[in-house]
Every structure is written in structure tokens, then in C-alpha cells.
Amino acid sequence: MRGAATLFVLAGFAAGAAAVQGLHAQTKPPTYVVIEIDVQEPDRYQKEFAPLAEKAFTEAGGKFLARTGPAAVITGTPPRRAALIAFEDLDKARASFRTDAYKELRKTGQKHATFRVYALEGVTP
């Protein structure tokens, strides 16, 4: 009887471990969007684009992790401004740039700056 109980407990642990492993395999890694911005008209960019862009990304689930004026140089030539935005996953990051609101806002931004935008999927521990 004791052997059967032990076997039952071990089988339960094995099933639980397999389920947890399966859940980890399905989890998408977080995504970080890097935006490099060269602003030609700082005052208009700051008034007409930046606050609305922040609102659009925040409403889409993004969280600003870093924003700069001039970036600190380590090597190379940095952009005049940069931003780092975290999203739950790559699908949510991409979706934030595909909304009608952002597409309209982007037209305004392009009048005052040039952008280079890319996403990096995070690593899972």
C-alpha cells in the first residue's frame, strides 16, 4: 500500500513538471522596441508628436523603460534621441505600430524627425 502511494505521488510530480514545462514552452518572450530619432524641429516635435506617441504606446500596452535627449556616446554616432519601450511580446509590439491612431500620428512625426525602429525579443531565464 505504501509503495502504491509513493508511486502515485511520484506520478503526480512528473505530471506537474511536464505541465509546467509545457507552459514555459508556450510563453512568448517580452519584446523591447528601440526607437532612434533624429529630430529636425525639436520644438514642434516635442509639442505635436512626443506626448501623443507616448499615450499611443502606453495605451497599446507598452512601458517606456528609457528616453533620452542626446544619448551618451560609448562608441559610434548615437541618434539625437532614443527610446526603449517594453511590450508583453512581439505581437503586441507590432500591433502598437499598426493602429490607425499611430499611423496618423506617424505622419506628424515624420514632418519633424526621422525614425529608425526595431524590436528585440528578450531572453527568458
KAWOJO-V340124 format. One record per residue. N is the residue number from 0. SS is DSSP state (alpha for helix, beta for strand, coil for the rest). PSI is psi in radians with two decimals (* if undefined). BURIAL is + if it has 16 or more other ideal C-beta (glycine too) atoms within 10 Angstrom, else -. Layout:
# KAWOJO-V340124
n:N ss:SS psi:PSI burial:BURIAL
n:N ss:SS psi:PSI burial:BURIAL
This chain:
# KAWOJO-V340124
n:0 ss:coil psi:-0.75 burial:-
n:1 ss:alpha psi:-0.67 burial:-
n:2 ss:alpha psi:-0.68 burial:-
n:3 ss:alpha psi:-0.69 burial:-
n:4 ss:alpha psi:-0.74 burial:-
n:5 ss:alpha psi:-0.76 burial:-
n:6 ss:alpha psi:-0.69 burial:-
n:7 ss:alpha psi:-0.77 burial:-
n:8 ss:alpha psi:-0.78 burial:-
n:9 ss:alpha psi:-0.69 burial:-
n:10 ss:alpha psi:-0.67 burial:-
n:11 ss:alpha psi:-0.75 burial:-
n:12 ss:alpha psi:-0.75 burial:-
n:13 ss:alpha psi:-0.76 burial:-
n:14 ss:alpha psi:-0.74 burial:-
n:15 ss:alpha psi:-0.75 burial:-
n:16 ss:alpha psi:-0.70 burial:-
n:17 ss:alpha psi:-0.69 burial:-
n:18 ss:alpha psi:-0.76 burial:-
n:19 ss:alpha psi:-0.74 burial:-
n:20 ss:alpha psi:-0.71 burial:-
n:21 ss:alpha psi:-0.70 burial:-
n:22 ss:alpha psi:-0.72 burial:-
n:23 ss:alpha psi:-0.64 burial:-
n:24 ss:alpha psi:-0.50 burial:-
n:25 ss:alpha psi:-0.29 burial:-
n:26 ss:coil psi:2.28 burial:-
n:27 ss:coil psi:2.49 burial:-
n:28 ss:coil psi:2.70 burial:-
n:29 ss:coil psi:2.77 burial:+
n:30 ss:beta psi:2.46 burial:+
n:31 ss:beta psi:2.13 burial:+
n:32 ss:beta psi:2.20 burial:+
n:33 ss:beta psi:2.22 burial:-
n:34 ss:beta psi:2.07 burial:+
n:35 ss:beta psi:2.27 burial:+
n:36 ss:beta psi:2.18 burial:+
n:37 ss:beta psi:1.88 burial:-
n:38 ss:beta psi:2.21 burial:+
n:39 ss:coil psi:-0.55 burial:-
n:40 ss:coil psi:1.44 burial:-
n:41 ss:alpha psi:-0.76 burial:-
n:42 ss:alpha psi:-0.83 burial:-
n:43 ss:alpha psi:-0.67 burial:-
n:44 ss:alpha psi:-0.82 burial:+
n:45 ss:alpha psi:-0.62 burial:-
n:46 ss:alpha psi:-0.76 burial:-
n:47 ss:alpha psi:-0.37 burial:+
n:48 ss:alpha psi:-0.94 burial:+
n:49 ss:alpha psi:-0.87 burial:+
n:50 ss:alpha psi:-0.62 burial:-
n:51 ss:alpha psi:-0.61 burial:+
n:52 ss:alpha psi:-0.76 burial:+
n:53 ss:alpha psi:-0.78 burial:-
n:54 ss:alpha psi:-0.78 burial:-
n:55 ss:alpha psi:-0.78 burial:+
n:56 ss:alpha psi:-0.66 burial:+
n:57 ss:alpha psi:-0.77 burial:-
n:58 ss:alpha psi:-0.45 burial:-
n:59 ss:coil psi:0.09 burial:+
n:60 ss:coil psi:0.08 burial:-
n:61 ss:coil psi:2.66 burial:+
n:62 ss:beta psi:2.09 burial:-
n:63 ss:beta psi:2.16 burial:-
n:64 ss:beta psi:-0.51 burial:-
n:65 ss:beta psi:2.54 burial:-
n:66 ss:beta psi:2.53 burial:-
n:67 ss:coil psi:2.80 burial:-
n:68 ss:coil psi:-2.22 burial:-
n:69 ss:coil psi:2.35 burial:-
n:70 ss:coil psi:2.62 burial:-
n:71 ss:coil psi:2.28 burial:-
n:72 ss:coil psi:2.22 burial:-
n:73 ss:coil psi:-0.98 burial:-
n:74 ss:coil psi:2.75 burial:-
n:75 ss:coil psi:-2.91 burial:-
n:76 ss:coil psi:1.94 burial:-
n:77 ss:coil psi:2.82 burial:-
n:78 ss:coil psi:2.90 burial:+
n:79 ss:coil psi:-0.61 burial:+
n:80 ss:beta psi:2.79 burial:+
n:81 ss:beta psi:2.75 burial:+
n:82 ss:beta psi:2.61 burial:+
n:83 ss:beta psi:2.11 burial:-
n:84 ss:beta psi:2.26 burial:+
n:85 ss:beta psi:2.41 burial:+
n:86 ss:beta psi:2.77 burial:+
n:87 ss:coil psi:-0.71 burial:-
n:88 ss:coil psi:3.07 burial:+
n:89 ss:alpha psi:-0.66 burial:+
n:90 ss:alpha psi:-0.76 burial:-
n:91 ss:alpha psi:-0.64 burial:-
n:92 ss:alpha psi:-0.85 burial:+
n:93 ss:alpha psi:-0.73 burial:-
n:94 ss:alpha psi:-0.59 burial:-
n:95 ss:alpha psi:-0.47 burial:+
n:96 ss:coil psi:-0.09 burial:-
n:97 ss:coil psi:0.01 burial:-
n:98 ss:coil psi:2.65 burial:-
n:99 ss:alpha psi:-0.67 burial:-
n:100 ss:alpha psi:-0.78 burial:-
n:101 ss:alpha psi:-0.66 burial:+
n:102 ss:alpha psi:-0.73 burial:-
n:103 ss:alpha psi:-0.77 burial:-
n:104 ss:alpha psi:-0.66 burial:+
n:105 ss:alpha psi:-0.66 burial:-
n:106 ss:alpha psi:-0.72 burial:-
n:107 ss:alpha psi:-0.79 burial:-
n:108 ss:alpha psi:-0.68 burial:+
n:109 ss:alpha psi:-0.27 burial:-
n:110 ss:alpha psi:-0.43 burial:-
n:111 ss:alpha psi:-0.16 burial:+
n:112 ss:beta psi:2.86 burial:+
n:113 ss:beta psi:2.56 burial:-
n:114 ss:beta psi:2.55 burial:+
n:115 ss:beta psi:2.09 burial:-
n:116 ss:beta psi:2.30 burial:-
n:117 ss:beta psi:2.76 burial:-
n:118 ss:beta psi:2.50 burial:-
n:119 ss:beta psi:2.19 burial:-
n:120 ss:beta psi:2.38 burial:-
n:121 ss:coil psi:2.89 burial:-
n:122 ss:coil psi:2.55 burial:-
n:123 ss:coil psi:2.36 burial:-
n:124 ss:coil psi:* burial:-
